[in-house]
Amino acid sequence: MPGRPPAAPAGFAELHAPGDWQAVDFVSDLHLHAQDATFSALRDYLLATPADAVFVLGDLFEAWIGDDAAEQAGFARDSAELLQAAAARRPLFFMAGNRDFLVGDALAARCGFTRLADPTVLALGGHRWLLSHGDLLCLEDTPYLRWRAEVHTREWQARFLAQPLAQREALARQMRIDSRSHQRVQTVYADVDADMARQWLQAAGATALIHGHTHRPREHALGDGLRRIVLSDWDLDAQPPRAEVLRLSATGTLERIALC
């Protein structure tokens, strides 16, 4: 099938949590693009959460057009300052999504967060949790997977980042317009492929997959004691507003915390 990923990534990245971590938080799909209510809710949460670490599993930004955007006054710099303040309080981990895959080492170094490969196994409290943004597992969305394969090449990214910042901003605006138009006419959205999720979990030696991307927060049983847990998206301007954190304790307990 065109755009189909391999059965399981070769050699899963692993992150072993320090023994004193009692709880960690997961968020995804905030799609930040302005200093709006969602941005404010994230700021309040990041500066106050009691978790020992925060994991952002993709699509923190609606679009990220390059780390150099944070060098100029505006939303990108404001975002970098928020991430820097958050990372100064507790470990902050970032996994790229389909909207912010151009977040790079420069921004990570500037802000003090750690970039994660997709997928990554988190070992916490004697349990293994498989973390992913989730887009690679939506096998039926073949046009997207073909596009993803193209934009993740070094050649494509080098060409894009070589363009002037203003031109990249214009392209990002057009991509947002195109995406919203597509969402208005699309009636069926691809979901995570259950067979592939099981293959990933078995290869990783994990029993639970935590991911975002689909904007369908719930838990799915995959059989044989395997499951996948889907994170909520955030949108404080929606009716009703959405802002939810998934908190994982070292004992293996999961709790969904609504912030609004």
Secondary structure, 3 states (H helix, E strand, C coil): CCCCCCCCCCCCEEEECCCCCCEEEEECCCCECCCCHHHHHHHHHHCCCCCCEEEEECCCECCCCCHHHHHCCCHHHHHHHHHHHHHCCCCEEEECCCCCCCCCHHHHHHHCCEEECCCEEEEECCEEEEEECCHHHCCCCHHHHHHHHHHCCHHHHHHHHCCCHHHHHHHHHHHHHHHHHHHHHCCCCCCCCHHHHHHHHHHHCCCEEEECCCCCCCEEEEECCEEEEECCCCECCCCCCECEEEEEECCCCEEEEECC
